[in-house]
Amino acid sequence: MCVISLRRAGCWLGIGAANVITVLHPDLVVIGGGVSEAGDLLLEPMRKTVRERVGMFPTDGVRIERSALGDRAGLLRRHRTGRPGRGRGLVNQCAAPAAATR
């Protein structure tokens, strides 16, 4: 049941990511927080949905990766600013995919 729920969540996240990708055409989409610990159970359905839904350009160059900070990203943001959601200085750190730090 959990696997099915994670895959379903990956599809829903993929729909949202496809909309953002269509508008902004980024090279990288980073998923952070505790949910990113699900890894490919979440990311593979997300990637598949993005490939299916973005029709304006090829999505081969768009990477969808886990954040190197994982579920610590929100805590670090709060530590830097004292408020959630205001950590502008952490944008580059949070955007680093996990593979880049290995």
PDB file as gemmi writes it, atoms N, CA and C in Angstrom:
CRYST1    1.000    1.000    1.000  90.00  90.00  90.00 P 1                      
ATOM      1  N   MET A   1       0.813  -1.204   0.000  1.00  0.00           N  
ATOM      2  CA  MET A   1       0.000   0.000   0.000  1.00  0.00           C  
ATOM      3  C   MET A   1       0.856   1.267   0.000  1.00  0.00           C  
ATOM      4  N   CYS A   2       1.942   1.269   0.788  1.00  0.00           N  
ATOM      5  CA  CYS A   2       2.809   2.451   0.837  1.00  0.00           C  
ATOM      6  C   CYS A   2       3.469   2.705  -0.507  1.00  0.00           C  
ATOM      7  N   VAL A   3       3.901   1.622  -1.168  1.00  0.00           N  
ATOM      8  CA  VAL A   3       4.553   1.771  -2.470  1.00  0.00           C  
ATOM      9  C   VAL A   3       3.588   2.392  -3.474  1.00  0.00           C  
ATOM     10  N   ILE A   4       2.351   1.925  -3.466  1.00  0.00           N  
ATOM     11  CA  ILE A   4       1.340   2.477  -4.373  1.00  0.00           C  
ATOM     12  C   ILE A   4       1.109   3.954  -4.071  1.00  0.00           C  
ATOM     13  N   SER A   5       1.054   4.297  -2.801  1.00  0.00           N  
ATOM     14  CA  SER A   5       0.848   5.706  -2.408  1.00  0.00           C  
ATOM     15  C   SER A   5       2.014   6.576  -2.850  1.00  0.00           C  
ATOM     16  N   LEU A   6       3.234   6.079  -2.708  1.00  0.00           N  
ATOM     17  CA  LEU A   6       4.408   6.862  -3.130  1.00  0.00           C  
ATOM     18  C   LEU A   6       4.425   7.047  -4.645  1.00  0.00           C  
ATOM     19  N   ARG A   7       4.089   6.015  -5.362  1.00  0.00           N  
ATOM     20  CA  ARG A   7       4.044   6.132  -6.828  1.00  0.00           C  
ATOM     21  C   ARG A   7       2.952   7.105  -7.264  1.00  0.00           C  
ATOM     22  N   ARG A   8       1.818   7.046  -6.605  1.00  0.00           N  
ATOM     23  CA  ARG A   8       0.725   7.981  -6.916  1.00  0.00           C  
ATOM     24  C   ARG A   8       1.167   9.417  -6.618  1.00  0.00           C  
ATOM     25  N   ALA A   9       1.824   9.608  -5.472  1.00  0.00           N  
ATOM     26  CA  ALA A   9       2.328  10.946  -5.125  1.00  0.00           C  
ATOM     27  C   ALA A   9       3.345  11.414  -6.158  1.00  0.00           C  
ATOM     28  N   GLY A  10       4.185  10.495  -6.643  1.00  0.00           N  
ATOM     29  CA  GLY A  10       5.151  10.842  -7.683  1.00  0.00           C  
ATOM     30  C   GLY A  10       4.472  11.317  -8.953  1.00  0.00           C  
ATOM     31  N   CYS A  11       3.357  10.683  -9.307  1.00  0.00           N  
ATOM     32  CA  CYS A  11       2.597  11.116 -10.491  1.00  0.00           C  
ATOM     33  C   CYS A  11       2.028  12.518 -10.294  1.00  0.00           C  
ATOM     34  N   TRP A  12       1.456  12.770  -9.110  1.00  0.00           N  
ATOM     35  CA  TRP A  12       0.904  14.105  -8.840  1.00  0.00           C  
ATOM     36  C   TRP A  12       2.009  15.163  -8.827  1.00  0.00           C  
ATOM     37  N   LEU A  13       3.138  14.836  -8.217  1.00  0.00           N  
ATOM     38  CA  LEU A  13       4.268  15.779  -8.242  1.00  0.00           C  
ATOM     39  C   LEU A  13       4.756  15.996  -9.669  1.00  0.00           C  
ATOM     40  N   GLY A  14       4.718  14.944 -10.468  1.00  0.00           N  
ATOM     41  CA  GLY A  14       5.118  15.057 -11.868  1.00  0.00           C  
ATOM     42  C   GLY A  14       4.223  16.003 -12.649  1.00  0.00           C  
ATOM     43  N   ILE A  15       2.932  15.992 -12.356  1.00  0.00           N  
ATOM     44  CA  ILE A  15       2.008  16.923 -13.016  1.00  0.00           C  
ATOM     45  C   ILE A  15       2.376  18.356 -12.660  1.00  0.00           C  
ATOM     46  N   GLY A  16       2.620  18.600 -11.384  1.00  0.00           N  
ATOM     47  CA  GLY A  16       3.022  19.946 -10.963  1.00  0.00           C  
ATOM     48  C   GLY A  16       4.351  20.350 -11.562  1.00  0.00           C  
ATOM     49  N   ALA A  17       5.310  19.425 -11.549  1.00  0.00           N  
ATOM     50  CA  ALA A  17       6.631  19.721 -12.116  1.00  0.00           C  
ATOM     51  C   ALA A  17       6.531  19.973 -13.616  1.00  0.00           C  
ATOM     52  N   ALA A  18       5.683  19.211 -14.305  1.00  0.00           N  
ATOM     53  CA  ALA A  18       5.517  19.416 -15.750  1.00  0.00           C  
ATOM     54  C   ALA A  18       5.007  20.823 -16.048  1.00  0.00           C  
ATOM     55  N   ASN A  19       4.100  21.318 -15.219  1.00  0.00           N  
ATOM     56  CA  ASN A  19       3.604  22.681 -15.411  1.00  0.00           C  
ATOM     57  C   ASN A  19       4.719  23.706 -15.208  1.00  0.00           C  
ATOM     58  N   VAL A  20       5.500  23.519 -14.159  1.00  0.00           N  
ATOM     59  CA  VAL A  20       6.613  24.448 -13.897  1.00  0.00           C  
ATOM     60  C   VAL A  20       7.649  24.359 -15.010  1.00  0.00           C  
ATOM     61  N   ILE A  21       7.966  23.148 -15.446  1.00  0.00           N  
ATOM     62  CA  ILE A  21       8.959  22.956 -16.505  1.00  0.00           C  
ATOM     63  C   ILE A  21       8.490  23.598 -17.800  1.00  0.00           C  
ATOM     64  N   THR A  22       7.215  23.470 -18.109  1.00  0.00           N  
ATOM     65  CA  THR A  22       6.686  24.071 -19.334  1.00  0.00           C  
ATOM     66  C   THR A  22       6.821  25.588 -19.307  1.00  0.00           C  
ATOM     67  N   VAL A  23       6.603  26.190 -18.153  1.00  0.00           N  
ATOM     68  CA  VAL A  23       6.664  27.646 -18.044  1.00  0.00           C  
ATOM     69  C   VAL A  23       8.102  28.145 -17.948  1.00  0.00           C  
ATOM     70  N   LEU A  24       8.923  27.507 -17.114  1.00  0.00           N  
ATOM     71  CA  LEU A  24      10.264  28.035 -16.814  1.00  0.00           C  
ATOM     72  C   LEU A  24      11.409  27.340 -17.554  1.00  0.00           C  
ATOM     73  N   HIS A  25      11.171  26.133 -18.039  1.00  0.00           N  
ATOM     74  CA  HIS A  25      12.170  25.330 -18.747  1.00  0.00           C  
ATOM     75  C   HIS A  25      13.507  25.254 -17.990  1.00  0.00           C  
ATOM     76  N   PRO A  26      13.484  24.767 -16.755  1.00  0.00           N  
ATOM     77  CA  PRO A  26      14.732  24.639 -15.999  1.00  0.00           C  
ATOM     78  C   PRO A  26      15.529  23.417 -16.445  1.00  0.00           C  
ATOM     79  N   ASP A  27      16.803  23.402 -16.127  1.00  0.00           N  
ATOM     80  CA  ASP A  27      17.646  22.235 -16.386  1.00  0.00           C  
ATOM     81  C   ASP A  27      17.554  21.221 -15.257  1.00  0.00           C  
ATOM     82  N   LEU A  28      17.141  21.699 -14.070  1.00  0.00           N  
ATOM     83  CA  LEU A  28      17.149  20.854 -12.884  1.00  0.00           C  
ATOM     84  C   LEU A  28      15.949  21.158 -11.997  1.00  0.00           C  
ATOM     85  N   VAL A  29      15.269  20.101 -11.557  1.00  0.00           N  
ATOM     86  CA  VAL A  29      14.205  20.199 -10.561  1.00  0.00           C  
ATOM     87  C   VAL A  29      14.693  19.406  -9.352  1.00  0.00           C  
ATOM     88  N   VAL A  30      14.715  20.042  -8.184  1.00  0.00           N  
ATOM     89  CA  VAL A  30      15.234  19.401  -6.978  1.00  0.00           C  
ATOM     90  C   VAL A  30      14.089  19.154  -6.005  1.00  0.00           C  
ATOM     91  N   ILE A  31      14.004  17.915  -5.527  1.00  0.00           N  
ATOM     92  CA  ILE A  31      12.995  17.525  -4.550  1.00  0.00           C  
ATOM     93  C   ILE A  31      13.700  17.340  -3.213  1.00  0.00           C  
ATOM     94  N   GLY A  32      13.246  18.062  -2.195  1.00  0.00           N  
ATOM     95  CA  GLY A  32      13.859  17.976  -0.875  1.00  0.00           C  
ATOM     96  C   GLY A  32      12.844  17.604   0.175  1.00  0.00           C  
ATOM     97  N   GLY A  33      13.273  17.677   1.410  1.00  0.00           N  
ATOM     98  CA  GLY A  33      12.410  17.335   2.523  1.00  0.00           C  
ATOM     99  C   GLY A  33      12.371  15.836   2.758  1.00  0.00           C  
ATOM    100  N   GLY A  34      11.647  15.435   3.761  1.00  0.00           N  
ATOM    101  CA  GLY A  34      11.580  14.033   4.136  1.00  0.00           C  
ATOM    102  C   GLY A  34      11.049  13.126   3.046  1.00  0.00           C  
ATOM    103  N   VAL A  35      10.132  13.638   2.235  1.00  0.00           N  
ATOM    104  CA  VAL A  35       9.550  12.821   1.173  1.00  0.00           C  
ATOM    105  C   VAL A  35      10.603  12.415   0.140  1.00  0.00           C  
ATOM    106  N   SER A  36      11.657  13.184  -0.008  1.00  0.00           N  
ATOM    107  CA  SER A  36      12.696  12.859  -0.986  1.00  0.00           C  
ATOM    108  C   SER A  36      13.454  11.589  -0.608  1.00  0.00           C  
ATOM    109  N   GLU A  37      13.369  11.186   0.657  1.00  0.00           N  
ATOM    110  CA  GLU A  37      14.030   9.965   1.094  1.00  0.00           C  
ATOM    111  C   GLU A  37      13.434   8.728   0.431  1.00  0.00           C  
ATOM    112  N   ALA A  38      12.255   8.845  -0.166  1.00  0.00           N  
ATOM    113  CA  ALA A  38      11.642   7.718  -0.877  1.00  0.00           C  
ATOM    114  C   ALA A  38      12.412   7.393  -2.143  1.00  0.00           C  
ATOM    115  N   GLY A  39      13.244   8.309  -2.599  1.00  0.00           N  
ATOM    116  CA  GLY A  39      14.100   8.065  -3.760  1.00  0.00           C  
ATOM    117  C   GLY A  39      13.328   7.741  -5.019  1.00  0.00           C  
ATOM    118  N   ASP A  40      13.756   6.678  -5.698  1.00  0.00           N  
ATOM    119  CA  ASP A  40      13.184   6.342  -7.000  1.00  0.00           C  
ATOM    120  C   ASP A  40      11.730   5.907  -6.944  1.00  0.00           C  
ATOM    121  N   LEU A  41      11.255   5.455  -5.783  1.00  0.00           N  
ATOM    122  CA  LEU A  41       9.827   5.129  -5.672  1.00  0.00           C  
ATOM    123  C   LEU A  41       8.966   6.354  -5.968  1.00  0.00           C  
ATOM    124  N   LEU A  42       9.483   7.514  -5.647  1.00  0.00           N  
ATOM    125  CA  LEU A  42       8.783   8.775  -5.892  1.00  0.00           C  
ATOM    126  C   LEU A  42       9.258   9.419  -7.195  1.00  0.00           C  
ATOM    127  N   LEU A  43      10.568   9.405  -7.413  1.00  0.00           N  
ATOM    128  CA  LEU A  43      11.135  10.148  -8.534  1.00  0.00           C  
ATOM    129  C   LEU A  43      10.875   9.514  -9.899  1.00  0.00           C  
ATOM    130  N   GLU A  44      10.879   8.199  -9.991  1.00  0.00           N  
ATOM    131  CA  GLU A  44      10.652   7.570 -11.297  1.00  0.00           C  
ATOM    132  C   GLU A  44       9.248   7.849 -11.845  1.00  0.00           C  
ATOM    133  N   PRO A  45       8.176   7.696 -11.046  1.00  0.00           N  
ATOM    134  CA  PRO A  45       6.854   8.082 -11.574  1.00  0.00           C  
ATOM    135  C   PRO A  45       6.783   9.573 -11.906  1.00  0.00           C  
ATOM    136  N   MET A  46       7.488  10.384 -11.137  1.00  0.00           N  
ATOM    137  CA  MET A  46       7.518  11.820 -11.397  1.00  0.00           C  
ATOM    138  C   MET A  46       8.183  12.095 -12.745  1.00  0.00           C  
ATOM    139  N   ARG A  47       9.330  11.469 -12.980  1.00  0.00           N  
ATOM    140  CA  ARG A  47      10.040  11.651 -14.255  1.00  0.00           C  
ATOM    141  C   ARG A  47       9.193  11.167 -15.429  1.00  0.00           C  
ATOM    142  N   LYS A  48       8.548  10.020 -15.270  1.00  0.00           N  
ATOM    143  CA  LYS A  48       7.691   9.462 -16.329  1.00  0.00           C  
ATOM    144  C   LYS A  48       6.546  10.420 -16.654  1.00  0.00           C  
ATOM    145  N   THR A  49       5.915  10.953 -15.629  1.00  0.00           N  
ATOM    146  CA  THR A  49       4.802  11.882 -15.836  1.00  0.00           C  
ATOM    147  C   THR A  49       5.274  13.146 -16.531  1.00  0.00           C  
ATOM    148  N   VAL A  50       6.436  13.648 -16.159  1.00  0.00           N  
ATOM    149  CA  VAL A  50       6.990  14.845 -16.817  1.00  0.00           C  
ATOM    150  C   VAL A  50       7.217  14.556 -18.295  1.00  0.00           C  
ATOM    151  N   ARG A  51       7.828  13.400 -18.610  1.00  0.00           N  
ATOM    152  CA  ARG A  51       8.070  13.053 -20.019  1.00  0.00           C  
ATOM    153  C   ARG A  51       6.767  12.988 -20.812  1.00  0.00           C  
ATOM    154  N   GLU A  52       5.722  12.455 -20.184  1.00  0.00           N  
ATOM    155  CA  GLU A  52       4.433  12.310 -20.875  1.00  0.00           C  
ATOM    156  C   GLU A  52       3.697  13.637 -21.054  1.00  0.00           C  
ATOM    157  N   ARG A  53       3.863  14.568 -20.121  1.00  0.00           N  
ATOM    158  CA  ARG A  53       3.026  15.773 -20.104  1.00  0.00           C  
ATOM    159  C   ARG A  53       3.665  17.018 -20.709  1.00  0.00           C  
ATOM    160  N   VAL A  54       4.990  17.071 -20.765  1.00  0.00           N  
ATOM    161  CA  VAL A  54       5.640  18.248 -21.358  1.00  0.00           C  
ATOM    162  C   VAL A  54       5.773  17.975 -22.852  1.00  0.00           C  
ATOM    163  N   GLY A  55       5.006  18.694 -23.634  1.00  0.00           N  
ATOM    164  CA  GLY A  55       5.003  18.445 -25.067  1.00  0.00           C  
ATOM    165  C   GLY A  55       5.621  19.547 -25.904  1.00  0.00           C  
ATOM    166  N   MET A  56       5.962  20.661 -25.278  1.00  0.00           N  
ATOM    167  CA  MET A  56       6.449  21.809 -26.045  1.00  0.00           C  
ATOM    168  C   MET A  56       7.917  21.674 -26.452  1.00  0.00           C  
ATOM    169  N   PHE A  57       8.682  20.833 -25.740  1.00  0.00           N  
ATOM    170  CA  PHE A  57      10.097  20.643 -26.031  1.00  0.00           C  
ATOM    171  C   PHE A  57      10.535  19.317 -25.415  1.00  0.00           C  
ATOM    172  N   PRO A  58      11.668  18.780 -25.867  1.00  0.00           N  
ATOM    173  CA  PRO A  58      12.143  17.525 -25.284  1.00  0.00           C  
ATOM    174  C   PRO A  58      12.565  17.717 -23.821  1.00  0.00           C  
ATOM    175  N   THR A  59      12.277  16.742 -22.998  1.00  0.00           N  
ATOM    176  CA  THR A  59      12.620  16.837 -21.574  1.00  0.00           C  
ATOM    177  C   THR A  59      13.890  16.063 -21.235  1.00  0.00           C  
ATOM    178  N   ASP A  60      14.597  15.581 -22.233  1.00  0.00           N  
ATOM    179  CA  ASP A  60      15.815  14.803 -21.980  1.00  0.00           C  
ATOM    180  C   ASP A  60      16.846  15.587 -21.180  1.00  0.00           C  
ATOM    181  N   GLY A  61      16.898  16.892 -21.346  1.00  0.00           N  
ATOM    182  CA  GLY A  61      17.878  17.721 -20.657  1.00  0.00           C  
ATOM    183  C   GLY A  61      17.442  18.197 -19.281  1.00  0.00           C  
ATOM    184  N   VAL A  62      16.232  17.840 -18.857  1.00  0.00           N  
ATOM    185  CA  VAL A  62      15.728  18.267 -17.551  1.00  0.00           C  
ATOM    186  C   VAL A  62      15.946  17.136 -16.552  1.00  0.00           C  
ATOM    187  N   ARG A  63      16.765  17.405 -15.547  1.00  0.00           N  
ATOM    188  CA  ARG A  63      17.036  16.408 -14.508  1.00  0.00           C  
ATOM    189  C   ARG A  63      16.104  16.635 -13.317  1.00  0.00           C  
ATOM    190  N   ILE A  64      15.623  15.558 -12.739  1.00  0.00           N  
ATOM    191  CA  ILE A  64      14.844  15.608 -11.503  1.00  0.00           C  
ATOM    192  C   ILE A  64      15.624  14.801 -10.479  1.00  0.00           C  
ATOM    193  N   GLU A  65      16.125  15.489  -9.461  1.00  0.00           N  
ATOM    194  CA  GLU A  65      17.042  14.880  -8.489  1.00  0.00           C  
ATOM    195  C   GLU A  65      16.595  15.156  -7.064  1.00  0.00           C  
ATOM    196  N   ARG A  66      17.107  14.366  -6.142  1.00  0.00           N  
ATOM    197  CA  ARG A  66      16.911  14.600  -4.707  1.00  0.00           C  
ATOM    198  C   ARG A  66      17.886  15.672  -4.238  1.00  0.00           C  
ATOM    199  N   SER A  67      17.462  16.460  -3.295  1.00  0.00           N  
ATOM    200  CA  SER A  67      18.335  17.460  -2.691  1.00  0.00           C  
ATOM    201  C   SER A  67      19.408  16.772  -1.859  1.00  0.00           C  
ATOM    202  N   ALA A  68      20.605  17.327  -1.881  1.00  0.00           N  
ATOM    203  CA  ALA A  68      21.689  16.802  -1.057  1.00  0.00           C  
ATOM    204  C   ALA A  68      21.386  16.985   0.425  1.00  0.00           C  
ATOM    205  N   LEU A  69      20.547  17.958   0.765  1.00  0.00           N  
ATOM    206  CA  LEU A  69      20.232  18.229   2.160  1.00  0.00           C  
ATOM    207  C   LEU A  69      19.080  17.379   2.683  1.00  0.00           C  
ATOM    208  N   GLY A  70      18.336  16.747   1.799  1.00  0.00           N  
ATOM    209  CA  GLY A  70      17.233  15.888   2.223  1.00  0.00           C  
ATOM    210  C   GLY A  70      16.264  16.613   3.123  1.00  0.00           C  
ATOM    211  N   ASP A  71      15.932  15.991   4.251  1.00  0.00           N  
ATOM    212  CA  ASP A  71      14.944  16.595   5.141  1.00  0.00           C  
ATOM    213  C   ASP A  71      15.536  17.684   6.029  1.00  0.00           C  
ATOM    214  N   ARG A  72      16.829  17.948   5.904  1.00  0.00           N  
ATOM    215  CA  ARG A  72      17.457  19.011   6.695  1.00  0.00           C  
ATOM    216  C   ARG A  72      17.292  20.391   6.075  1.00  0.00           C  
ATOM    217  N   ALA A  73      16.850  20.483   4.842  1.00  0.00           N  
ATOM    218  CA  ALA A  73      16.747  21.772   4.151  1.00  0.00           C  
ATOM    219  C   ALA A  73      15.867  22.749   4.912  1.00  0.00           C  
ATOM    220  N   GLY A  74      14.700  22.309   5.368  1.00  0.00           N  
ATOM    221  CA  GLY A  74      13.795  23.190   6.109  1.00  0.00           C  
ATOM    222  C   GLY A  74      14.389  23.635   7.431  1.00  0.00           C  
ATOM    223  N   LEU A  75      15.077  22.731   8.126  1.00  0.00           N  
ATOM    224  CA  LEU A  75      15.704  23.086   9.401  1.00  0.00           C  
ATOM    225  C   LEU A  75      16.807  24.116   9.194  1.00  0.00           C  
ATOM    226  N   LEU A  76      17.608  23.935   8.157  1.00  0.00           N  
ATOM    227  CA  LEU A  76      18.690  24.889   7.895  1.00  0.00           C  
ATOM    228  C   LEU A  76      18.134  26.254   7.523  1.00  0.00           C  
ATOM    229  N   ARG A  77      17.045  26.280   6.771  1.00  0.00           N  
ATOM    230  CA  ARG A  77      16.429  27.549   6.392  1.00  0.00           C  
ATOM    231  C   ARG A  77      15.969  28.281   7.655  1.00  0.00           C  
ATOM    232  N   ARG A  78      15.320  27.565   8.564  1.00  0.00           N  
ATOM    233  CA  ARG A  78      14.838  28.174   9.796  1.00  0.00           C  
ATOM    234  C   ARG A  78      16.024  28.667  10.639  1.00  0.00           C  
ATOM    235  N   HIS A  79      17.095  27.910  10.690  1.00  0.00           N  
ATOM    236  CA  HIS A  79      18.267  28.288  11.479  1.00  0.00           C  
ATOM    237  C   HIS A  79      18.890  29.588  10.959  1.00  0.00           C  
ATOM    238  N   ARG A  80      19.004  29.714   9.647  1.00  0.00           N  
ATOM    239  CA  ARG A  80      19.638  30.895   9.053  1.00  0.00           C  
ATOM    240  C   ARG A  80      18.810  32.161   9.262  1.00  0.00           C  
ATOM    241  N   THR A  81      17.508  32.033   9.213  1.00  0.00           N  
ATOM    242  CA  THR A  81      16.670  33.230   9.192  1.00  0.00           C  
ATOM    243  C   THR A  81      15.803  33.402  10.432  1.00  0.00           C  
ATOM    244  N   GLY A  82      15.614  32.322  11.180  1.00  0.00           N  
ATOM    245  CA  GLY A  82      14.704  32.375  12.305  1.00  0.00           C  
ATOM    246  C   GLY A  82      13.248  32.217  11.900  1.00  0.00           C  
ATOM    247  N   ARG A  83      12.994  32.149  10.591  1.00  0.00           N  
ATOM    248  CA  ARG A  83      11.637  31.998  10.078  1.00  0.00           C  
ATOM    249  C   ARG A  83      11.626  30.939   8.985  1.00  0.00           C  
ATOM    250  N   PRO A  84      10.587  30.124   8.915  1.00  0.00           N  
ATOM    251  CA  PRO A  84      10.508  29.169   7.806  1.00  0.00           C  
ATOM    252  C   PRO A  84      10.234  29.891   6.495  1.00  0.00           C  
ATOM    253  N   GLY A  85      10.819  29.383   5.418  1.00  0.00           N  
ATOM    254  CA  GLY A  85      10.500  29.892   4.087  1.00  0.00           C  
ATOM    255  C   GLY A  85      11.164  31.196   3.695  1.00  0.00           C  
ATOM    256  N   ARG A  86      12.154  31.675   4.443  1.00  0.00           N  
ATOM    257  CA  ARG A  86      12.790  32.952   4.101  1.00  0.00           C  
ATOM    258  C   ARG A  86      14.291  32.811   3.856  1.00  0.00           C  
ATOM    259  N   GLY A  87      14.790  31.614   3.654  1.00  0.00           N  
ATOM    260  CA  GLY A  87      16.227  31.371   3.560  1.00  0.00           C  
ATOM    261  C   GLY A  87      16.795  31.586   2.177  1.00  0.00           C  
ATOM    262  N   ARG A  88      16.839  32.786   1.723  1.00  0.00           N  
ATOM    263  CA  ARG A  88      17.345  33.084   0.383  1.00  0.00           C  
ATOM    264  C   ARG A  88      18.798  32.632   0.184  1.00  0.00           C  
ATOM    265  N   GLY A  89      19.610  32.702   1.234  1.00  0.00           N  
ATOM    266  CA  GLY A  89      21.019  32.342   1.107  1.00  0.00           C  
ATOM    267  C   GLY A  89      21.250  30.857   0.905  1.00  0.00           C  
ATOM    268  N   LEU A  90      20.255  30.040   1.136  1.00  0.00           N  
ATOM    269  CA  LEU A  90      20.424  28.600   0.993  1.00  0.00           C  
ATOM    270  C   LEU A  90      19.969  28.068  -0.348  1.00  0.00           C  
ATOM    271  N   VAL A  91      19.529  28.928  -1.235  1.00  0.00           N  
ATOM    272  CA  VAL A  91      18.989  28.457  -2.496  1.00  0.00           C  
ATOM    273  C   VAL A  91      20.005  27.596  -3.232  1.00  0.00           C  
ATOM    274  N   ASN A  92      21.248  28.028  -3.335  1.00  0.00           N  
ATOM    275  CA  ASN A  92      22.243  27.247  -4.055  1.00  0.00           C  
ATOM    276  C   ASN A  92      22.541  25.935  -3.353  1.00  0.00           C  
ATOM    277  N   GLN A  93      22.607  25.924  -2.017  1.00  0.00           N  
ATOM    278  CA  GLN A  93      22.838  24.697  -1.287  1.00  0.00           C  
ATOM    279  C   GLN A  93      21.686  23.731  -1.457  1.00  0.00           C  
ATOM    280  N   CYS A  94      20.479  24.207  -1.355  1.00  0.00           N  
ATOM    281  CA  CYS A  94      19.308  23.342  -1.449  1.00  0.00           C  
ATOM    282  C   CYS A  94      19.152  22.783  -2.850  1.00  0.00           C  
ATOM    283  N   ALA A  95      19.620  23.503  -3.844  1.00  0.00           N  
ATOM    284  CA  ALA A  95      19.453  23.071  -5.219  1.00  0.00           C  
ATOM    285  C   ALA A  95      20.488  22.029  -5.639  1.00  0.00           C  
ATOM    286  N   ALA A  96      21.501  21.781  -4.807  1.00  0.00           N  
ATOM    287  CA  ALA A  96      22.529  20.816  -5.170  1.00  0.00           C  
ATOM    288  C   ALA A  96      21.945  19.415  -5.116  1.00  0.00           C  
ATOM    289  N   PRO A  97      21.924  18.696  -6.257  1.00  0.00           N  
ATOM    290  CA  PRO A  97      21.399  17.338  -6.232  1.00  0.00           C  
ATOM    291  C   PRO A  97      22.307  16.422  -5.412  1.00  0.00           C  
ATOM    292  N   ALA A  98      21.757  15.362  -4.873  1.00  0.00           N  
ATOM    293  CA  ALA A  98      22.508  14.446  -4.023  1.00  0.00           C  
ATOM    294  C   ALA A  98      23.712  13.867  -4.758  1.00  0.00           C  
ATOM    295  N   ALA A  99      23.578  13.606  -6.045  1.00  0.00           N  
ATOM    296  CA  ALA A  99      24.664  13.011  -6.806  1.00  0.00           C  
ATOM    297  C   ALA A  99      25.877  13.922  -6.906  1.00  0.00           C  
ATOM    298  N   ALA A 100      25.678  15.211  -6.822  1.00  0.00           N  
ATOM    299  CA  ALA A 100      26.787  16.159  -6.970  1.00  0.00           C  
ATOM    300  C   ALA A 100      27.662  16.211  -5.734  1.00  0.00           C  
ATOM    301  N   THR A 101      27.199  15.701  -4.619  1.00  0.00           N  
ATOM    302  CA  THR A 101      27.979  15.796  -3.392  1.00  0.00           C  
ATOM    303  C   THR A 101      28.661  14.485  -3.036  1.00  0.00           C  
ATOM    304  N   ARG A 102      28.527  13.480  -3.883  1.00  0.00           N  
ATOM    305  CA  ARG A 102      29.155  12.189  -3.600  1.00  0.00           C  
ATOM    306  C   ARG A 102      30.545  12.119  -4.142  1.00  0.00           C  
TER     307      ARG A 102                                                      
END                                                                             
